[in-house]
Amino acid sequence: MAVDVRRIGEQVAEHGALLAHIREEIGKVVVGQQYLVDRLLLALLCNNHVLIEGVPGLAKTLSVTTLARCVRAAFQRIQFTPDLLPADLVGTLIYNPKSCEFTTRKGPVFANIVLADEINRAPAKVQSALLEAMQERQVTIGDRSYPLPEPFMVLATQNPVEQEGTYPLPEAQVDRFMLKLKITYPTKEDEHRILKRMARSAPQFEVDPVIGPEEIFALRRLADDIYMDEKIEEYIINIVAATRAPETYDASMKDLIRYGASPRATIFLAMAAKAYALLQGRGYVTPQDVKDIGMDVLRHRVIVSYEAEAEGKTSEDIVGWVFDNVEVP
């Protein structure tokens, strides 16, 4: 079936004003952090979850809450702490002695946008409670399963694992996040603007909700329709395959990767590249789109070996090596 790239491009141009409006509203509160804002919008377009890592004070939580205020949808913030219980997250059954029956009390996870703040400060049993919600988009309480509302996305923040009082997230849960973002310090110019805007006892910012569920669903359908050439698809497959068999490119890399990326990475890389092209105002995907978004999709899916750790190499080093060595179409 022939793909009308021109028609897709026209639709992208029509929706460009809406995406620009969202960025403008977020910019009323958040200074800089364009990388973070674009990745949050990308996740919204892809109907998926994001893990944001950075030291405290870099506007991770502020960016997520501001995005939620721009969307006409239910929002819940959950502060993860060492004493948090799974029932505090998903809900529980409450016994009524008068009727001798149990009633269901749903937890805060029943929202459209869920901010899991400092997610790695809670123990593993709480992390596992999120798995069903993130993957199946439903929650089981007692003997019944309850579907979560649409749209539904988990935006989680975490502090670097070297910080005191943090727990490493289970690999199965980390893999459910489409993107893992690493946020760094702002530039001097941005920090000066932050000082001017935020250095007051009670900063007040008005943010208008500019997008609702229907517009989100329309944008998601458009992102699915973004044209991707078969050569780009093969490029994505070759990238993921290189994380599993790096020796096909360099024999010395074989012992540096313990586990490569799964097929979920292939799916997410293709979806993210399409959404990224949409955010750039194009109706088609280029190899550069794959490169620009690839690190965020793969950095938490490539598990390095002990040999790599001994050599001081991280998963980001390995992913960078993959993109440098896989032939670009």
N, C-alpha and C positions, 0 to 999 in steps of 0.2 A: 504494500500500500504506500503510495507516494505521500510524503510529508510536505505540507505547505509551510515552509520556513518563513516566508514573507508574512503570512497570516499570523503565525505565532509571534513574529516580531512586532506586528501592529498591536496585538493584545498586550504584549510586554510594555510597549510604550504607553498604552492606556492606563495600565496599573502602576506605572512608574511614579505618578504624582502621589498616589496613596502611600507607597513605600517611603517617598521623600518626606511626606507629612509626618509619618511615624518617627523617622529619624529627627525631624525638626522638634517634635514634642519632647523626645527623650533628651535632646540637646539643651532644652531649657533647664534641666536639672544636672545632667551628667556632663562633665567637662572632659573633652577628649574621649579616650577609650572607644574610638571608632571600630577598632578590631573586635572588641567585645560586643558592641551593639550590633554590628553586622552579623556576627555569629549567632547571636540570640534570635535575630530576625530569620536567619537561615534555618535554625531549628524549628521555629514557628511554621515556616513554609513546608518543612519536611515531616511535621507531626512527630517530633522526636525529642530526646532528652539531652541535656548538656551538663557536664561537670566542669566547674570553674575553680581553678586552683590559683592561689596567690596569698601573700602575707596579709594580715589584717590591715584595713584602712585604704584599700585600693578601689573602693566603690563597687565591689562585686554585688553585695546585697542591694545597694542603692540602684544599680543598673537594672537588676531583675524586678524590683518593686516598681520602678518607673515604667518599665515595659508593661507590667501588669496593669498599671493605671491607664495606659494608652489603649488597653483592650477592654471591650465591654464583656467581661467574663468574670466568673468567680475566682478569687485568689485567696490562697492560704499560705501563711508562713509558719514553718515548723522549725523551732530551734532545737537542734540535736544536742543532747547532753548525755553524760555517762549513765545517768539513771533513767533514761527514756525507755519505755516499754513498747513492744509491738502494738499493744492495744491502744496506746496513746496516738498511734499513727493511723491505723486502719479502722479502729472502732472495736466494740465489744458487745456482748449480750448482757442486758440488765434484767435481773429477776424482780418481778412485781409480786410481792407477797399477797396482795389483795386478789389478783386474778390467777395467781399461781402459774404465771406464764413468763417467758423470756421475751423481751423486746430488744430490737437491734438499735444501738446508738452508733451511727456512722462517725468515723474519725475525720480529721482535717484533710486526709488524702482525697476526699470526695470534692474536688474542685477542678477548675479548668487549668489553672496554672498553680503549681505547688513549688514553693521555695523551700528546699531542704537546706537550711542554713548550718554551716559547719558540720556537714554530714559525717565526717570522719571522727567526730568526737563521741559518737554513740557506738556501743558494742555491736558485734556481728549479727546477733539475733534481730536487732532492729533493722540492720541493712537488708537482711534476708526478707523482712516483711515487705520491703519495697519491690522485690523481684517480680512477684505476680502482678502488681499494679503496673510496673513499667513495661513488662513484656506482654501480658495478656490483657491489660487494661480492664482488669476486674479485681475485686477483692473478695476473699472468702472469710465470712464471719460465722462461726459455728458450722452448720451443715448447709449453708446457702452461699451462693456466689452473687455478688452485686456488680453490675457493669459500672464503670466510671464514666463521668460525663465527657462529651466531646465538644470542643477539643480538650485534650489532656496532655500535659507535658510537665516533667519534673526538671526544674532548674536547680542544681545543687551547687553549693559552694563548699570548698574545703581548704584548710590550711596545709602548708607543706608538711609531709609526714615527719620531718625532722623536728617539728615543734612539739612541745610537751603536751601530753594529754590527748594525743591523736591515735587513732587506730587505722591501720591500712585496710582499705576496702577489699572485699573478696573479688577475685578476678572475674567471676561470673557476673557480678553486679556491675563492675566497671565496664564490661563489654556491652552492657545494655545501653550505655550512654553513647549516643551517636558521635558527639564531639567531646574532647577534653581540651579545655583552653588553659593556657598559662598566662596570667596577667602580670605585667611588670610595672615598675614605677613610672609615673608620668614624666614628661619633659619639664624643663624649668619654666618654659612659657605656659604650659598647661597648669603647672602647679601654682603659678602666679595668678592665673584666672580662677583656680580653685580657692585660693586665699581670698580674692576679692569677693567671690560669690558666697563662700561658706563660713568665713570667719565672723560670725555673729551669733548671738545667743539663741535665736529661733529663726533660722532661714525658712522662708515661705516660698513655695513654687506651685503655680497652678498648671496642671497638666490635663489636657482634655482627652477623653477617650475618642479615638479616631477610627477604630476598626472593631467590628463585631464578628461573631462566629460565621455568619454567611460570607462576609468578605474574606475571612481566613480560608474557608473551604474553597472559594473561587480561586484564590491565589495558589492553593495547594494543587488544584486541578491544572492550573496553568503551568506550575513547576513540573508536574508529571509530563506535560506535553512538550517541554523544551527539547529541541532536537539534539540527539547525540549520535554522531556517526559511528559506524561499526568499528572503525579504526580506533576511535576513542575508547570504545568498550573493550577492545583487545588490549589497549594500553593499560586500562584499569586492571584487567585480569593479570597482565604481566607484572604489574607493580605488586599486587598481592602475592602472586606466585613467587616473586623474588624474596619476599620475607620468609617463605617456607623453605626455599632451596637456593640460598644465596651463593652456594658453591658453583652454580652454573655461570656466574659472573666473575667470582673471585674465590678460589679454593680456601684462602685464608679466612674468609668470613663464615665458614661453615660452623665453627665452634663458638661463634659469638651470639648466636640466636638459639634460645631454648625452645620457644614456641613462636611460630609465625601467626599472621592474621588469619582469621576464619572467613568463611563465605559471607558472614554478616558484614565484614569490612568491605567486601566487593559491592554489596548492595548499598551500604551507606555512602561509599565513595561516589558511586554513580548518582545517587539521589542528591548528595551535597553539591556535586559539580553542577547539576541542573539548577538547583536553587541558587547557587552562587552566580551562575550566568544570568538568571532572572534579576538578581540584585544589581548586577552590572548593567542591566538594561538591554540584554541580548536574548534572542530566541534560540540560540544554539550554543553548544559547549565547545570550548577550545582546550587543547592540552594544558594551557596555562591555568585554566580554571581548576583542573585536577591537581596541578602542582600547588596552587595557592591554598586549597582546602585540605590537601592530603595529609599534612602533618597533624592537623587537629583530629582527623579521623583515625590515624594509625598510631599515634604516639603511645596510646594506652593499650594497644592490641599486640604490639611486638614485645615479647618478654625476653630480655637479654640473659645470657648465661653467666655463670660465676666467672668464667674466663674474661668476659667482656667487662664485668664489674671490676675485676682485678686490673684491667687495663684502663679503667676510668671512662669507659664508653657507656653511653646511655641509649635508651630506645630512640631518642631523637637523633642521635648520631647515626644509628642504623637506618632509620627512615630517610634521613638526608642522603646517606650513601645509596640507598635504593633509587631515589629519584635522580641521582647523578649518573647511575649506571644503566637504568632501563631506557631503551631507545624510545625517543619521542616520535610519534607519527607525523 
